[in-house]
Amino acid sequence: MTRRLARELAMKTLFAHEFSQNNPEEILPQLCEEMQASFDAQRFSESLVQGVIANQSFLDKIIKTYAVEWDLERIAFVDKNIMRIALYEIIFSENTPVAVAINEAIEIAKIYSGHEAPRFINGILGKVINDLPELRKQSLKEN
């Protein structure tokens, strides 16, 4: 299993869900079949999608706070979902090192987003790291 593939599948699922309001439980299996994803990749993607959706308002609040002078609605769907996945992993997952989550987000942005997106995403996630202990405490209060 490659976790990169799983993250890409999660991003594509979340993008489709946000863009067309399609059901993620229907989108992800189709994408996994198309991409011939392993069972482990599908399970990891499912956990990311479910985690992001369950915590989306909290994750969006973080993006709004750190994306100075950017309305959430102006940020491309792809970029928002890449950041949501990375933030979910950084704040809620104990299994993913912070540097890995950020690096994966940047690499996925290089593939699926515009030229400036990797720098933008890196900047937001880099700012978040400075406040990570406090954000983790806030996440516990939110849930």
Backbone torsions as a table, in degrees:
resi	resn	phi	psi	omega
1	MET	NA	136.9	169.5
2	THR	-106.4	130.1	178.4
3	ARG	-69.3	-26.9	176.4
4	ARG	-60.3	-47.4	178.8
5	LEU	-59.1	-42.6	179.9
6	ALA	-61.9	-41.3	178.4
7	ARG	-67.0	-39.4	177.5
8	GLU	-63.3	-42.8	177.9
9	LEU	-62.4	-41.4	177.9
10	ALA	-63.2	-44.2	179.8
11	MET	-62.1	-45.2	-180.0
12	LYS	-63.8	-38.9	178.8
13	THR	-65.4	-47.3	-179.9
14	LEU	-65.1	-38.2	176.4
15	PHE	-60.1	-50.9	-179.1
16	ALA	-61.8	-39.2	178.9
17	HIS	-63.3	-44.8	-178.6
18	GLU	-72.2	-40.3	-175.7
19	PHE	-72.3	-42.4	-173.0
20	SER	-119.7	0.0	-178.3
21	GLN	61.5	22.4	175.1
22	ASN	-70.3	155.6	-177.9
23	ASN	-74.5	122.0	180.0
24	PRO	-58.5	-31.2	179.6
25	GLU	-67.4	-19.6	176.2
26	GLU	-94.5	-35.5	-176.2
27	ILE	-69.5	-50.0	-173.0
28	LEU	-59.5	-47.5	178.7
29	PRO	-59.7	-36.9	177.8
30	GLN	-63.6	-45.4	179.2
31	LEU	-64.1	-41.0	179.4
32	CYS	-62.3	-40.2	178.6
33	GLU	-65.6	-45.7	179.5
34	GLU	-60.2	-39.7	-176.5
35	MET	-90.2	0.3	-178.7
36	GLN	52.9	46.6	-178.8
37	ALA	-74.2	144.6	176.8
38	SER	-69.2	166.6	177.0
39	PHE	-59.9	-42.3	179.8
40	ASP	-63.4	-41.1	178.4
41	ALA	-63.8	-41.4	178.9
42	GLN	-64.0	-43.0	179.6
43	ARG	-63.2	-43.2	179.2
44	PHE	-64.9	-41.7	177.4
45	SER	-60.1	-45.3	178.7
46	GLU	-58.4	-43.1	-179.2
47	SER	-65.5	-38.1	177.6
48	LEU	-66.1	-46.9	-179.1
49	VAL	-61.2	-48.5	-179.8
50	GLN	-62.9	-41.2	179.4
51	GLY	-65.1	-42.9	179.0
52	VAL	-65.2	-46.7	-179.0
53	ILE	-62.7	-42.6	-179.5
54	ALA	-65.3	-27.9	-176.0
55	ASN	-116.2	17.0	-171.7
56	GLN	-59.5	-41.4	-178.9
57	SER	-64.0	-39.8	177.1
58	PHE	-66.0	-45.0	-179.7
59	LEU	-64.2	-40.8	178.6
60	ASP	-66.1	-35.8	177.3
61	LYS	-62.8	-38.7	178.0
62	ILE	-65.6	-45.6	179.5
63	ILE	-59.7	-45.4	178.7
64	LYS	-58.9	-40.4	-178.0
65	THR	-66.4	-42.0	-172.8
66	TYR	-95.8	-15.1	176.5
67	ALA	-91.0	72.5	-175.2
68	VAL	-59.2	134.4	178.8
69	GLU	67.1	18.9	176.3
70	TRP	-124.5	125.5	170.8
71	ASP	-77.5	141.8	179.8
72	LEU	-56.4	-36.0	-178.2
73	GLU	-67.2	-22.7	-179.4
74	ARG	-85.5	-15.3	179.9
75	ILE	-79.1	132.7	-178.5
76	ALA	-56.7	143.6	179.8
77	PHE	-53.6	-42.8	-178.8
78	VAL	-60.9	-49.1	-177.3
79	ASP	-63.4	-42.7	178.5
80	LYS	-59.3	-44.9	-176.3
81	ASN	-72.8	-32.3	173.2
82	ILE	-62.3	-45.2	179.5
83	MET	-67.3	-39.3	178.9
84	ARG	-59.8	-44.0	179.9
85	ILE	-63.4	-48.2	-179.3
86	ALA	-61.6	-45.1	179.2
87	LEU	-63.0	-40.8	177.2
88	TYR	-58.6	-46.7	-179.8
89	GLU	-65.3	-42.3	-177.4
90	ILE	-65.2	-43.1	-172.9
91	ILE	-89.1	-39.5	-171.3
92	PHE	-104.5	-20.4	-175.4
93	SER	-99.4	129.8	176.5
94	GLU	-91.8	-6.8	-175.2
95	ASN	-93.9	-11.2	-177.2
96	THR	-113.9	119.5	174.9
97	PRO	-62.2	144.0	-177.8
98	VAL	-54.7	-46.3	-178.4
99	ALA	-61.0	-36.3	178.8
100	VAL	-67.0	-45.2	-179.9
101	ALA	-60.1	-42.6	-179.9
102	ILE	-67.9	-46.7	180.0
103	ASN	-60.1	-43.1	179.0
104	GLU	-62.6	-41.7	178.9
105	ALA	-60.9	-43.8	-180.0
106	ILE	-64.5	-44.1	-179.3
107	GLU	-65.5	-39.2	178.2
108	ILE	-68.1	-38.0	177.1
109	ALA	-63.5	-36.2	178.3
110	LYS	-62.3	-31.9	-178.5
111	ILE	-83.1	-44.0	-167.2
112	TYR	-108.2	-7.0	-174.8
113	SER	-124.4	-174.0	-177.4
114	GLY	-75.7	173.7	-175.5
115	HIS	-58.3	-39.3	-176.4
116	GLU	-85.5	-14.1	-174.0
117	ALA	-58.3	-44.7	-179.4
118	PRO	-58.0	-41.2	178.4
119	ARG	-66.7	-42.5	179.1
120	PHE	-60.2	-49.6	-179.1
121	ILE	-63.8	-43.8	178.0
122	ASN	-60.1	-40.9	179.5
123	GLY	-62.6	-45.0	179.8
124	ILE	-64.8	-50.2	-177.5
125	LEU	-65.2	-34.9	177.3
126	GLY	-62.8	-39.2	177.2
127	LYS	-66.5	-39.0	-178.6
128	VAL	-60.3	-37.9	-176.7
129	ILE	-58.8	-34.6	-180.0
130	ASN	-61.5	-28.7	-177.5
131	ASP	-111.3	18.3	-172.7
132	LEU	-57.3	-46.8	179.8
133	PRO	-58.0	-41.5	179.3
134	GLU	-67.3	-40.0	179.1
135	LEU	-65.5	-37.0	176.7
136	ARG	-65.2	-38.3	176.1
137	LYS	-63.9	-44.5	178.3
138	GLN	-60.2	-39.0	-178.9
139	SER	-62.7	-34.5	178.6
140	LEU	-68.1	-37.1	178.5
141	LYS	-69.1	-35.4	-178.1
142	GLU	-69.5	-30.0	-175.1
143	ASN	-97.2	NA	NA
